Amino acid sequence: MKKLLLDIISELKLVLAGKSLDILLPPILFLLLNNLWSLPAAIIGSTILGFVFLAKRILHKENILYAVGGIIGIILANISIYINNNTANFFLPDLISTFSLIILTMITLIIKKPLAIWVSHITRGWDLKWFYRKDVLPAYREVTIFWLLFFILRFSMELYLYLNSTLEELVLFNVILGFPVFIGVLTFSYIYGITRLRNLGGPGIDEFKNQSPPPWKGQRKGF
């Protein structure tokens, strides 16, 4: 159990790599500034923070994808807020991105190239040929189906809150509830995925690369 817990923590660090702050802090700052000062202050403050994260990523030569995506979302939301004078629109990009994830996940399942494979491949750089083995692919397909159900549930809740709730309730969902649930999804995905790989009886990624003959030990760490 201790080894599994350490593996899960290691996996979460690898996937998140500190990028969550790029997503979490701008909406928190937006809410604080909007309540303490004014809407213009909230717009300016959250936008500046987004660019601060981007500068930090560039200076440390880190992946800027999350920071750039966060800035684009902030800018689009601020434009929408300015035009419609509705602060709830700050969370509109999150609603759109969740819907986009639903479509993307469905497409990857239809074309038999599950999203979980691409996430793992991009994160770890493992050989794509290994993922498409008949004794490996089902684990990634099933995890992707789980993700799809999660995205659909999240989108339904986000849409309901966006249409019926206050700005504070939206922040509560996106920051306090959204992120811990996301961690839970990643944890379940790892436990289920690594267990399914072992049950399928295929080679681990290292055994595949070394062309080791069966019987295989299977994938012991990493999904």
C-alpha positions in Angstrom: 0.0 0.0 0.0 2.8 2.4 0.9 4.5 1.7 -2.5 1.2 2.3 -4.3 0.7 5.6 -2.5 4.3 6.7 -3.4 3.7 5.8 -7.0 0.4 7.8 -7.1 2.1 10.9 -5.6 4.9 10.5 -8.2 2.4 10.2 -11.0 0.5 13.3 -9.8 3.7 15.3 -9.7 4.6 14.2 -13.2 1.2 15.1 -14.6 0.6 18.3 -12.8 4.2 19.6 -12.5 3.1 22.7 -10.7 0.9 23.9 -13.6 -2.2 24.0 -11.5 -1.4 27.4 -10.1 -1.6 28.8 -13.6 -5.3 27.8 -13.6 -6.3 28.2 -10.0 -4.9 31.6 -8.9 -6.3 33.9 -11.6 -10.0 33.2 -10.8 -9.3 33.5 -7.1 -7.6 36.9 -7.6 -10.4 37.9 -9.9 -13.0 37.2 -7.3 -11.1 39.0 -4.5 -10.4 42.1 -6.5 -13.9 42.2 -7.9 -15.3 42.1 -4.3 -12.8 44.4 -2.7 -12.4 47.0 -5.4 -14.1 46.9 -8.8 -14.6 44.9 -12.0 -11.8 46.8 -13.9 -9.4 46.0 -11.1 -10.3 42.3 -11.2 -9.9 42.2 -15.0 -6.5 44.0 -14.9 -5.2 42.0 -11.9 -6.1 38.6 -13.2 -4.7 39.4 -16.6 -1.4 40.6 -15.1 -1.1 37.5 -13.0 -1.6 35.3 -16.1 1.3 37.1 -17.8 3.4 36.7 -14.7 2.9 33.0 -14.9 3.9 33.0 -18.5 7.0 35.0 -17.9 8.0 32.6 -15.1 7.6 29.6 -17.4 9.7 31.2 -20.1 12.4 32.2 -17.6 12.6 28.7 -16.2 12.4 27.2 -19.7 9.3 25.3 -18.7 6.3 24.2 -20.8 4.2 27.4 -21.4 1.1 25.6 -22.7 -0.9 25.9 -19.5 0.1 29.6 -19.0 -0.7 30.5 -22.6 -4.0 28.7 -22.4 -4.8 30.5 -19.2 -4.0 33.9 -20.6 -6.2 33.3 -23.7 -9.0 32.2 -21.5 -8.7 35.3 -19.3 -8.6 37.6 -22.2 -11.6 36.1 -23.9 -13.5 36.1 -20.7 -12.6 39.7 -19.9 -13.8 40.8 -23.4 -17.0 39.0 -22.8 -17.4 40.6 -19.4 -16.7 44.0 -20.8 -19.3 43.6 -23.6 -22.0 42.0 -21.5 -21.2 43.4 -18.1 -21.6 39.9 -16.5 -18.8 38.8 -14.2 -19.9 35.1 -14.5 -18.5 35.2 -18.0 -15.0 34.9 -16.5 -15.7 31.2 -16.3 -17.2 30.8 -19.8 -13.8 29.6 -21.2 -13.8 26.7 -18.7 -17.3 25.7 -19.8 -16.2 25.8 -23.5 -13.0 23.9 -22.8 -14.9 21.1 -20.9 -17.3 20.8 -23.9 -14.3 20.7 -26.2 -12.8 17.9 -24.1 -16.0 15.9 -24.5 -15.9 16.2 -28.3 -12.2 15.4 -28.4 -12.5 12.4 -26.1 -15.4 11.0 -28.2 -13.4 11.4 -31.4 -10.4 9.6 -30.0 -12.6 6.7 -28.9 -14.3 6.5 -32.3 -11.0 6.4 -34.2 -9.7 3.9 -31.7 -6.8 6.1 -30.5 -8.0 6.8 -26.9 -7.1 10.2 -25.3 -5.4 8.5 -22.4 -2.8 7.1 -24.8 -1.9 10.5 -26.1 -1.7 12.0 -22.6 0.6 9.3 -21.4 2.7 9.4 -24.6 3.2 13.2 -24.5 3.9 13.1 -20.7 6.4 10.2 -20.8 7.5 9.9 -24.4 6.8 6.1 -24.5 6.7 4.3 -27.9 3.2 4.5 -29.4 3.5 1.0 -30.7 3.4 -0.3 -27.2 0.1 1.4 -26.4 -1.7 -0.2 -29.4 -0.9 -3.8 -28.4 -4.0 -5.9 -27.8 -2.8 -6.6 -24.3 -2.3 -2.9 -23.5 -4.8 -0.9 -25.4 -8.0 -2.0 -23.5 -6.6 -0.4 -20.3 -6.2 3.0 -22.0 -9.5 2.8 -23.8 -11.4 2.0 -20.5 -9.7 4.9 -18.7 -10.6 7.2 -21.6 -14.3 6.1 -21.3 -14.1 7.0 -17.6 -12.7 10.4 -18.4 -15.5 11.0 -20.9 -18.1 10.3 -18.3 -16.4 12.6 -15.9 -16.2 15.4 -18.5 -19.9 15.0 -19.3 -20.8 15.2 -15.6 -18.6 18.2 -15.1 -20.0 20.0 -18.1 -23.5 19.4 -16.9 -22.8 20.8 -13.5 -20.8 23.8 -14.9 -23.6 24.6 -17.3 -26.2 24.5 -14.5 -24.1 26.7 -12.2 -23.3 29.1 -15.0 -27.0 29.6 -15.8 -28.3 29.6 -12.2 -25.6 30.5 -9.7 -23.7 33.5 -8.4 -20.1 34.3 -9.1 -19.0 33.0 -5.6 -20.7 29.7 -6.3 -18.9 29.3 -9.6 -15.6 30.0 -7.9 -16.5 27.4 -5.2 -17.1 24.8 -7.8 -14.1 25.5 -10.1 -11.5 26.0 -7.4 -12.5 24.2 -4.2 -14.5 21.3 -5.8 -13.1 21.2 -9.3 -9.4 20.7 -8.5 -9.7 18.1 -5.7 -12.1 16.1 -7.8 -9.6 16.3 -10.7 -6.9 14.8 -8.4 -9.4 12.0 -7.5 -9.9 11.3 -11.2 -6.2 11.1 -11.8 -5.7 8.8 -8.8 -8.5 6.4 -9.8 -7.3 6.4 -13.4 -3.8 5.4 -12.3 -4.9 2.7 -9.9 -7.4 1.2 -12.4 -5.0 1.6 -15.3 -2.0 -0.1 -13.7 -4.2 -2.9 -12.3 -5.8 -3.5 -15.7 -2.4 -3.6 -17.5 -1.2 -6.3 -15.1 -4.4 -8.3 -15.6 -4.1 -8.1 -19.4 -0.7 -9.9 -19.1 1.2 -7.8 -21.6 4.8 -6.6 -21.4 5.8 -3.5 -19.5 7.2 -0.6 -21.5 10.8 -1.5 -20.6 10.1 -5.2 -21.5 8.7 -4.0 -24.8 11.7 -1.8 -25.6 14.1 -4.6 -24.7 12.0 -7.1 -26.7 12.0 -9.4 -23.7 10.3 -12.8 -24.3 7.3 -13.9 -22.2 6.3 -14.5 -19.5 6.4 -10.8 -18.7 6.3 -9.1 -15.3 4.1 -6.4 -16.9 3.9 -2.7 -16.2 4.8 -2.1 -12.6 5.0 1.7 -12.4 3.6 4.4 -14.6 0.5 4.4 -16.8 
